[in-house]
C-alpha cells in the first residue's frame, strides 16, 4: 500500500460535514474508482459484468433519504462478489478488486450514515490511485488528492444541497482519465465482455445507426415515454474505434439524468439499438 497523506481540508472535512455532504463526497471518490472498476471487470476473469457495481454508484448518487433496506441488500451483494474475486488472478483481477473495494466501502458510509467514514474513503481512493499510478508510471495520487480538495470546496459551497449533477460530471471525467492511464499501462486495445459470443448479425443490422453518446434524448414512444435517456461510454478513448469497456444506457425523469435513474450495461451502440427495439422505444435526440 502506498504512503499518501490527505490535505488538511480533506482530512478535516468529516468533522464538519453533514451526512448529506459526506455522502456526496464518497460518491465522487467512488465514481472515479468505479470507472476503472468497470473497465477492469470487462477484462478480468473474476466477474465479467459490471452491472451490480453500477447499481451501487447509482445508489450513492441518489438524493434524498437513504433506503436502508435497498442499500443494505446491494452492500451485501457486493461483499459476496468481492469475496468471490480470485486472489491469485492477473493484473486486471487485482485492479478490479481494488477499485471495487472503494465503491463497496463508499456504500458502507452511505449505509451507516457516519460522516467520519468519508476520511477513510478519501484515503482508500487515494491509495488506489497511488497504486495504479505506480504501476503506470504516473502520479495519480496527486491527481486524486487535488480532485478531493476540489470536491470538498464544491460540496461546502453548496451547503446541505450540493450540486450532485456537476459533482458527478467532474468526477466521471476524472474517472475516464484514470481508465486511459490504466489501459495504456495494461496495453489492452480491446476488452469485450462478449468476446466468445458471435454478435456479427447484431452489428451488421445496426451498422448505419448514428451513435449519440453523451447526448440527452427524450423517449417519445415505447417503455418510459416522456422520460429522458443518455448513453455514456464507460471510458471514452481507451480503445480506438471500439466501445471496449461497454456503455451504459441511463433513463431518468429529468434532463440532468439524476432522478430515479435506471441503468443498463450493454456492449456497444448496436446493443443500444437492440435494447431500444426490445423496449419498443423511439428516441428524439434533437
N, C-alpha and C positions, 0 to 999 in steps of 0.2 A: 504494500500500500504506500502511495506517495505521501510525502510530507507537505501538506498545504495548510495555509493559515487564512482564516476568514478575515475580512476587513472589519474594523470596529463597528461600522454601520450595520453590516450584515449580522455580525455576532450579537449585537445588542438589539436587533430588530425584534426578536422573540419576546423580549422583556416588556415591550410596549405595544406589541401587535395585538389586535383583536383576533378572535378565531377566524373571522372572515378574511382579514388581511393575511393571516398565516396560511390559510387555505389557498389564497391566490398565489402566494409566494412559492409554496411547494408544488403547485400545479405548473408554474413556469419552469421550475427545475426539472420536473418530470417530463415536460414537453420536450425539452432539449435531449434528455437521455432517451426518451421514448422514440424519437426519430431514429436514433442509432439502433434501438431495440428492434423496431420494425424491419429495418434493413438487414440486421444480423439474423433475425429469426427466419427471414426468407431463404437464407443460405445455410442455416445451422441444421444439424442432424437431430437436435433435441425437440424442436417444435417447428412445424412448417408455417403455421398461420398466425398472424399477429392479432386476430380479432379480440380475444379476451383482454389483451393489454390496451387495445384502443378503447374498449368499453371503460376500462379503468380511467383512462385520460378524460373521457367524456364526463365521468362522474366527478373528477377533480375540478373540472371547469364549470360544472353546473352551478348556477347561482341559487341563492335561497337556502332554506333549511336542508340539512343533510338527512337523507333517508337512511337511517342507521341499518335497517334490515338489508336493504339493497347493497349498501357499501360493504357490510359485513360479509354478505354472500360472495361478492366479487373478490374481496380480500382473501377469503378462504380458498376460492377457486385458483387465484394466482399463486397462493402459497403452495398448493398442490402441484401446480405447473413448475414452479421453481424447484421443488423437491425432486421432480421427475427429470429435470435437465441433467444431461450427462456430466459427471465430474471430470472425466478424462477425455472430453471431446476436443475438437480442434479450436483454432483461433476464434472462429465465429460463434461456436458454442459458448466459449468463455465470455466473449464480448456481449452476447445476447443475455447471458445470466447476470452479468454485472449491470447492464443497462436496465434490465427488467427489475432488478432488486431496488433500484432507485424509484421506479414507478410504484412498486409494491409498498415500499416504505412510506412514500408520499401519501398513498391511500390510507395507510395506518394513521397518519397525522389527522387526516380528514375524519376518520372513524372515531378517534379518541378525543378530538376537539381540543387538543392541548397545543397552544401556540409555541410552547417551548420546543416542540418537536421540529419546528422549522429550522432550528440551528443544526440539528443532526442531518436533516435532508440537505441543507446547504453544503455541509461538509461531505456527505456521501456523493453529491453531484460533482463537487469539485475534485474529490478523489477519483471518481470515474473519469472525468475529463482529463485529469493528470495522467492516469494510466493509459488512456487511449493516446494522448499526446506523446507520451514517452515512446510508445511503440511506433507512432507515425512520424516522430521527429519534429513535432510542432508543440508549441506551448499553449495547449488548450486549457490548462488550468488557469492561466492568467485570463484567457478569454471568458471562461466560466465565472471567475470572480468579478470581472468587470460587468458581466451580464447580471449577476446577482445584485450588485450595487445599483445598477440601473433599475432593476425590478423593485428594490426597496424604495427608491426615490419615487417611482411611479405609483406604487401602492400607497405610500404615505401621503402623497399629494391627493389621492382620491378618497382618503378617509376610509370609512367602512363600506364604501361602494366603489371599489377600484374598477377601472375600465378593463374588464376581463377580455373583451374582444381585441383591444390594442395590445394588451399584455401578451395574449396568446399569439398574435401575429408576429410580434418581435421575437418571441421565444421559438416559434416554429421556424423562422428564418435562421436563427442560431442553430437549431437542430439540423437544418438542411446543410449548413456549412460543416457541422460535425460529421455528417454522413459522407460528405465529399472527401473529408480528410480520411475517414475510415476506409472508404472504397479505394482511395489512392494507395493507402498503406497495404490493404489486402490484395490490391491489383486484381479485382474481380470485375470484369467488364459486364457480366450478366449474371443475375441470380434470379431464378424463377421458381416460384412455389410449384408450378405445374410443369416442371421440366420433363416429367415422364408421361404427360398427357398430350395427345395429339390435338392441338387446337387450330389446326390449319383451316378447317371449314369455317370456324367462327371468325377467324382473322380475315379470310377471303370474303366472307359475307359482308363485313363492315369495312372493307378496305378503303372505301371512298368517304367514310364518315369523317367529319371535321371535329377534332378534339376541342373541347372548351375548358381546358384545365384552368382552375383558379377563377373562373367566371361564375357569378351568381345568376342562376336561371330561375324561372318560375314554372311549376308543374301546371300545365293548362288542361291536361287530360290524363285520366287514369288514377291509380292509387296516390293519395295525398294531394289531390288537386287543390291548388291555391297555396301550397307550401313552397318553400324555396329550396334550391338544390345547388350544391357546389361540389365539383370533383377535383381533388387535390392529389398530385403526385406525392408519394411519401418522401421522396428525396430527388428533387429536380437536378438534372445534370450529372448524376452519378454514372449512368450507363448511356453512352451516346447512342441515340436512335432507338432507345427502348425504355419502357417503364419497368426496369428490372426489379424494383422493390415493390411493385404493385401500386395501386391507387386506392383512395378512399372516396366513396360516394357519401356525401353528407346531406341529409334532408332535415330542415328545421322550419320553425314557424316564423322566423324573422330573417330579413335580408343579410344580417350580420352572421347568420348561421351559428347562433349561440343558444337559442331557446328550444328546449325539447328536441335535441339533436338525435337523429337516428343515423347510424353509420354502417356501411357495408364495405368490406375489403374485396377488391377484385384485382385481376392481374394487369389489365391494360385497358385502353379505350374500347376495343372491340367487346371486351367483357362488360364494360359500362353500357354499351348499346344493348347487349343481351339482357342485362338487368332491367333496363328501361322497357324493353319489349315484354319481358316476363311480367312486369307490373302494369303493362298497358299504358305506360307513361309517355306523354309528349311534352317536351320541354321548350319553353320560349327563352332563348338565350339572348334576345335583343335587349 
